[in-house]
Amino acid sequence: PAEIVAYADGADALIAGRRAFRPAAFSLFENWKEAQSFARSAAGVDLLPVVRIVDELGTDYLRSLAQRITADAEADYVISTVHRAKGLQWKRVKVTNDFLFKMENGRLVLDDDELRLLYVATTRAQHVLDVSALRKELIRLLGSRP
């Protein structure tokens, strides 16, 4: 929740034309227009969801989201990035297809970093692992391995 509030506070500061030092991602910008422009670039795509929420629903909406967050241990569902999931486990895990598969010499491949992320994602489940969203890619990837 504190991270979400930091995004709301940082956005408010930038919108008012003041520098924001929290969250760290906003410390790069002098004002909100710079944050919007960066979020729409290839390098800033991770910020785009936050920028869209602020632009469409406002910073008070972000604050209301922060108040409704349930602790992971008490939640029915946890949505996480693979990076945040490192070292954690759940009884059931569903992995979505957000990996950067690419074609090289007619073969589907993942670079080493993406392959490590895929490993982390698929080793978080204690009982049930659902990789149905990756089924076709995994079959092609594993089928083309030497």
Buried (B, 14 or more C-beta within 10 A) or exposed (E): EEEBBBBBBBBBBBBEEEEBEBBEBBEEBEBBEEBBEBBEEEEBEEBBEBBEBBEEEBBEEBBEBBEEEEEEEEEEEBEBEBEEBEEEEBEEBBBEEEBEBEEEEEEBBBEEEBEEBBEBBBEBBEEEBEBEBBEEBBEBBEEEEE
